[in-house]
Amino acid sequence: MSQALHPMLNVAVKAARSAGAIINRASLDLDLLKVNTKAPNDFVTEVDNAAETAIIETLLAAYPGHGILAEESGRTHGAKDSDYVWIIDPLDGTTNFIHGLPVYAVSIGLAFKGQVQQAVVYDPTRNDLFFASKGRGAFLNDKRLRVSKRIRIAEALIGTGFPFRKGDNFKRYLKMFEEVMQHCAGVRRPGAAALDLCYVAAGWYDGFFETGLSPWDIAAGSLMITEAGGLVGNFTGEADYLHQREVVAGNPKIYAQLVQMLAPYTRTIKETDSAPPAAAPDATQAFLEAAAPAVAPKHKLTRAAKGPAEGEAPV
C-alpha cells in the first residue's frame, strides 16, 4: 500500500496478515482440522486459537500496555486498566471455513476510551485488506472506499446474518427479514459479519442488519463504514450498537429507511439497566463503559433516523 499508515494501524495490519497466513495454510487440508463446539452451531477450531495467539503476540509485542478483548480468550491477555483495547475476531466465519466456503476474515479494531480508532479486516482467500483510521478514511488495499449513493430502499441490496445459536429469537428475526425483504431489491447472507460491514463501506451493499453480534464481530467493520461516509447504529438509530447485540448500517439514506423498519424489533437496553456492576476496573469494563452513551433524546433520534440534513456531513 502506498499511503503511510498510523503506527498502531500498521501493527494491526502485520497481525492480521500473520493470522491470515495461518488460516490459508490450514485451509489447504481441512480434513485434518480439529473442530470443537462452544455451543450448538457455534464452532471453534485450532486455527481460530492459533490465529488469535499470533495476533495477540504481535500486538502486545508492540504495545504491552494495551488491553485485549478477543473472541476466544476474552480479556485474559494484556493490561486490565488501559484506555486502549484491541478487539479481536481471529476468524470471523468459522462455519464457512470448516466447510471450505471461502468467505471469512480476520477482524482487528482498536478502541480508545470506548471509541474505535483503528480497524483492519483481512480476507485471506482474496488477499483483500480493508483498513481505516478515524478521521483518515477507509480503504480496500489502495482504493478509497465510499458507501453507495442509492437513495431508495426498493433499489437496495441488503446484507444480513441469520440467527443460529440456541436461544436466538427466530420468529422475531423472520418478521424482520420479511419486512426488509419485501421492500428491497435483494438480501444476501454470506456468513461473516466483518466482511458484510466492509461491503457496506465499499458500496457493494447499500445496507446491513443483524442481531446477536458481539463487539469483536463489528468493531472494525463499523469504523470502515463511518469513515466511508455511512452510518451505524442500533435498531432505533442510537450509537450504542457495540454492546446491544443488534446493528444496522448503510449509506445515510438507506440507513434511515432501515431504522424506520427495524425500530419496532429493537431490544435496546434501557438506560436504567445499562449501569455496569461495581467491580475493579479492567480494559474490557472500561471499553464497555465508554461505549455506552446515555439514551439520546427523541429529537436526536429523529435526526439520526432521517440521516444528515442537506449539506450536513454524516457522523
C-alpha positions as CSV (number, residue, x, y, z in Angstrom):
1,M,0.0,0.0,0.0
2,S,1.3,3.4,-0.9
3,Q,-0.1,5.6,1.9
4,A,1.6,6.0,5.2
5,L,-0.4,4.2,8.0
6,H,-0.9,5.2,11.6
7,P,1.7,3.3,13.6
8,M,-0.9,1.4,15.5
9,L,-2.8,0.5,12.3
10,N,0.5,-0.7,10.8
11,V,0.9,-3.1,13.7
12,A,-2.7,-4.3,13.3
13,V,-2.1,-5.0,9.6
14,K,1.0,-7.0,10.4
15,A,-1.0,-9.0,13.0
16,A,-3.9,-9.6,10.5
17,R,-1.6,-10.8,7.8
18,S,0.2,-13.2,10.2
19,A,-3.2,-14.7,11.2
20,G,-4.2,-14.8,7.6
21,A,-1.2,-16.9,6.7
22,I,-2.1,-19.4,9.4
23,I,-5.6,-19.6,8.1
24,N,-4.6,-20.1,4.5
25,R,-2.2,-22.9,5.4
26,A,-4.9,-24.7,7.3
27,S,-7.4,-24.3,4.5
28,L,-5.2,-26.5,2.3
29,D,-6.0,-29.6,4.4
30,L,-9.4,-29.1,6.2
31,D,-9.7,-32.9,6.7
32,L,-7.0,-32.6,9.5
33,L,-8.8,-29.8,11.2
34,K,-9.8,-30.3,14.9
35,V,-13.2,-28.7,15.5
36,N,-14.8,-28.1,18.9
37,T,-18.3,-26.9,19.7
38,K,-18.7,-23.9,22.0
39,A,-22.5,-24.2,21.7
40,P,-24.9,-25.7,19.2
41,N,-23.9,-24.4,15.8
42,D,-21.1,-22.3,17.3
43,F,-17.7,-23.7,16.4
44,V,-14.1,-23.1,17.2
45,T,-11.1,-24.7,15.6
46,E,-7.4,-24.9,16.5
47,V,-6.9,-22.4,13.7
48,D,-9.1,-19.8,15.5
49,N,-6.9,-20.3,18.6
50,A,-3.6,-20.2,16.7
51,A,-4.6,-17.1,14.7
52,E,-5.7,-15.3,17.8
53,T,-2.4,-16.2,19.6
54,A,-0.4,-14.8,16.7
55,I,-2.5,-11.6,16.7
56,I,-2.2,-11.0,20.4
57,E,1.6,-11.7,20.4
58,T,2.1,-9.2,17.6
59,L,0.0,-6.5,19.2
60,L,1.4,-6.9,22.7
61,A,5.0,-7.0,21.5
62,A,4.4,-3.5,20.1
63,Y,2.1,-2.2,22.8
64,P,2.5,-4.2,26.0
65,G,0.4,-1.7,28.0
66,H,-2.7,-2.2,25.9
67,G,-5.8,-4.2,26.8
68,I,-7.2,-7.2,24.8
69,L,-10.8,-8.2,24.2
70,A,-10.7,-11.3,22.0
71,E,-13.4,-13.8,20.9
72,E,-11.7,-17.0,22.1
73,S,-9.5,-15.8,25.1
74,G,-11.6,-12.9,26.3
75,R,-9.6,-10.5,28.4
76,T,-7.0,-12.9,29.8
77,H,-4.2,-11.1,27.9
78,G,-3.0,-7.6,28.0
79,A,-3.4,-4.8,30.6
80,K,-6.6,-4.7,32.6
81,D,-6.9,-1.0,33.0
82,S,-5.7,0.5,29.7
83,D,-7.7,3.1,27.8
84,Y,-6.5,1.2,24.7
85,V,-8.3,-2.1,24.0
86,W,-7.7,-4.3,20.9
87,I,-11.0,-6.0,19.9
88,I,-10.2,-9.2,18.0
89,D,-12.0,-11.8,16.0
90,P,-9.3,-14.1,14.7
91,L,-11.6,-15.9,12.2
92,D,-15.0,-14.4,11.5
93,G,-16.9,-17.0,9.5
94,T,-15.6,-20.2,11.2
95,T,-18.5,-22.3,9.9
96,N,-17.7,-21.2,6.4
97,F,-14.1,-22.0,6.9
98,I,-14.6,-25.6,8.2
99,H,-16.8,-26.3,5.2
100,G,-14.3,-24.9,2.7
101,L,-16.5,-21.9,1.7
102,P,-14.1,-19.1,1.1
103,V,-16.0,-16.3,3.0
104,Y,-14.2,-15.5,6.2
105,A,-11.9,-12.9,7.6
106,V,-9.6,-11.6,10.4
107,S,-11.0,-8.6,12.2
108,I,-9.0,-6.3,14.5
109,G,-10.2,-3.0,15.9
110,L,-8.5,-0.7,18.4
111,A,-10.7,1.3,20.8
112,F,-9.5,4.3,22.8
113,K,-11.8,5.1,25.7
114,G,-14.6,3.1,24.1
115,Q,-14.3,4.7,20.6
116,V,-12.9,2.6,17.7
117,Q,-9.9,4.5,16.3
118,Q,-8.1,1.9,14.1
119,A,-9.5,-1.0,12.1
120,V,-8.3,-3.9,9.9
121,V,-10.4,-6.6,8.3
122,Y,-8.3,-9.0,6.2
123,D,-9.8,-11.5,3.7
124,P,-7.0,-14.1,3.3
125,T,-8.6,-16.0,0.5
126,R,-8.6,-12.9,-1.8
127,N,-5.7,-11.1,-0.1
128,D,-8.1,-8.1,0.4
129,L,-7.1,-5.7,3.1
130,F,-9.7,-3.3,4.4
131,F,-8.4,-0.7,6.8
132,A,-9.4,2.6,8.4
133,S,-8.1,5.2,10.8
134,K,-10.6,7.6,12.5
135,G,-10.6,10.8,10.5
136,R,-8.4,9.5,7.7
137,G,-10.8,7.4,5.6
138,A,-11.4,3.8,4.8
139,F,-9.6,1.8,2.1
140,L,-9.5,-1.5,0.3
141,N,-5.9,-2.2,-0.5
142,D,-5.0,1.2,-2.1
143,K,-8.5,2.2,-3.1
144,R,-10.5,4.8,-1.1
145,L,-13.9,3.4,0.0
146,R,-17.2,5.3,-0.2
147,V,-20.7,4.0,0.6
148,S,-23.2,3.7,-2.2
149,K,-25.3,6.6,-3.4
150,R,-28.7,4.7,-3.7
151,I,-31.5,6.6,-2.0
152,R,-34.5,4.2,-2.4
153,I,-34.8,1.0,-0.4
154,A,-36.6,-0.6,-3.3
155,E,-33.3,-0.5,-5.3
156,A,-31.1,-1.5,-2.4
157,L,-29.1,-4.7,-1.8
158,I,-29.1,-5.5,1.9
159,G,-26.8,-7.8,3.8
160,T,-27.8,-9.7,6.9
161,G,-26.9,-12.7,9.1
162,F,-29.4,-15.4,10.2
163,P,-29.7,-16.3,13.9
164,F,-28.1,-19.6,14.6
165,R,-27.5,-20.0,18.3
166,K,-29.7,-21.8,20.8
167,G,-31.9,-19.2,22.4
168,D,-32.0,-16.8,19.5
169,N,-35.4,-15.4,18.7
170,F,-36.0,-16.9,15.3
171,K,-39.6,-15.8,15.0
172,R,-38.6,-12.2,15.7
173,Y,-35.9,-12.4,13.1
174,L,-38.2,-13.9,10.4
175,K,-40.6,-10.9,10.9
176,M,-37.6,-8.5,10.4
177,F,-36.4,-10.5,7.4
178,E,-39.9,-10.4,5.8
179,E,-40.2,-6.7,6.4
180,V,-36.9,-5.9,4.8
181,M,-37.1,-8.4,2.0
182,Q,-40.4,-7.1,0.8
183,H,-39.1,-3.6,0.4
184,C,-35.6,-4.0,-1.0
185,A,-34.1,-5.4,-4.2
186,G,-32.4,-8.3,-2.6
187,V,-31.0,-9.8,0.7
188,R,-27.6,-11.6,1.0
189,R,-26.3,-13.7,3.8
190,P,-22.6,-14.8,3.2
191,G,-21.9,-15.6,6.9
192,A,-19.1,-13.3,8.0
193,A,-20.3,-10.0,9.6
194,A,-16.9,-8.3,9.5
195,L,-16.9,-8.7,5.7
196,D,-20.5,-7.7,5.4
197,L,-19.8,-4.4,7.1
198,C,-16.8,-3.8,4.8
199,Y,-19.1,-4.5,1.8
200,V,-21.3,-1.7,3.0
201,A,-18.3,0.6,3.2
202,A,-17.3,-0.4,-0.3
203,G,-20.7,0.3,-1.6
204,W,-21.3,-3.3,-2.6
205,Y,-24.2,-3.5,-0.2
206,D,-26.4,-0.5,0.4
207,G,-27.3,-1.6,4.0
208,F,-26.9,-4.3,6.6
209,F,-28.6,-5.5,9.7
210,E,-28.1,-8.4,12.1
211,T,-28.8,-9.4,15.7
212,G,-26.8,-11.4,18.2
213,L,-23.4,-9.9,17.3
214,S,-20.6,-9.3,19.8
215,P,-18.1,-6.3,19.8
216,W,-15.4,-8.3,18.0
217,D,-17.8,-9.1,15.1
218,I,-18.5,-5.4,14.4
219,A,-15.8,-3.1,16.0
220,A,-13.5,-2.9,13.0
221,G,-16.2,-3.0,10.3
222,S,-18.2,-0.2,11.9
223,L,-15.3,2.2,11.6
224,M,-14.9,1.2,7.9
225,I,-18.5,2.3,7.3
226,T,-18.3,5.7,9.2
227,E,-15.0,6.5,7.5
228,A,-16.6,5.7,4.1
229,G,-19.5,8.1,4.8
230,G,-22.0,5.7,6.1
231,L,-23.9,5.4,9.4
232,V,-24.1,2.6,12.0
233,G,-26.4,2.3,14.9
234,N,-28.8,0.0,16.8
235,F,-32.3,-0.6,15.6
236,T,-33.5,2.8,17.0
237,G,-30.6,4.7,15.4
238,E,-28.6,5.2,18.6
239,A,-24.8,4.8,18.7
240,D,-24.5,2.1,21.4
241,Y,-24.6,-0.8,18.9
242,L,-21.4,-2.4,20.1
243,H,-22.9,-3.9,23.1
244,Q,-26.6,-4.1,22.2
245,R,-26.4,-7.3,20.1
246,E,-28.2,-5.5,17.2
247,V,-26.8,-3.4,14.5
248,V,-28.0,-1.6,11.4
249,A,-25.7,0.1,8.9
250,G,-25.8,1.7,5.5
251,N,-25.4,4.8,3.4
252,P,-27.3,7.6,5.1
253,K,-30.5,7.4,3.1
254,I,-30.8,3.6,3.2
255,Y,-29.8,3.5,6.9
256,A,-32.7,5.9,7.7
257,Q,-35.2,3.6,6.0
258,L,-33.8,0.5,7.6
259,V,-34.0,2.1,11.1
260,Q,-37.7,3.0,10.4
261,M,-38.4,-0.6,9.5
262,L,-36.4,-2.2,12.3
263,A,-37.1,0.1,15.2
264,P,-40.2,-2.0,16.3
265,Y,-38.0,-5.0,16.7
266,T,-35.4,-3.4,19.0
267,R,-34.2,-4.9,22.2
268,T,-32.4,-1.8,23.4
269,I,-31.1,-1.9,26.9
270,K,-32.9,0.7,29.0
271,E,-30.8,3.4,30.5
272,T,-31.6,2.2,34.0
273,D,-30.3,-1.3,33.1
274,S,-27.1,-0.2,31.4
275,A,-25.1,0.7,34.5
276,P,-22.1,-1.7,34.9
277,P,-21.8,-3.6,38.1
278,A,-19.3,-2.4,40.7
279,A,-16.0,-4.1,40.1
280,A,-12.3,-3.4,39.8
281,P,-11.7,-1.6,36.6
282,D,-10.3,-3.6,33.7
283,A,-9.8,-3.0,30.0
284,T,-13.0,-4.7,29.0
285,Q,-15.1,-2.9,31.5
286,A,-13.6,0.4,30.6
287,F,-14.4,-0.3,27.0
288,L,-18.0,-1.1,27.6
289,E,-18.5,1.9,29.9
290,A,-17.1,4.3,27.4
291,A,-19.0,2.7,24.6
292,A,-22.4,3.0,26.4
293,P,-23.7,6.6,26.0
294,A,-26.9,7.6,27.6
295,V,-30.0,7.1,25.5
296,A,-30.3,10.1,23.2
297,P,-33.3,12.4,23.4
298,K,-36.1,11.6,21.0
299,H,-35.5,14.6,18.7
300,K,-31.9,13.5,18.3
301,L,-33.1,10.0,17.3
302,T,-35.3,11.6,14.7
303,R,-32.2,13.3,13.2
304,A,-30.3,10.0,13.3
305,A,-33.1,8.1,11.7
306,K,-33.5,10.7,8.9
307,G,-29.8,10.8,8.1
308,P,-27.8,14.0,7.8
309,A,-29.5,17.2,6.6
310,E,-28.8,18.6,3.2
311,G,-25.1,19.7,3.2
312,E,-24.5,18.1,6.6
313,A,-21.6,15.7,6.9
314,P,-22.6,12.2,8.2
315,V,-21.3,11.2,11.6
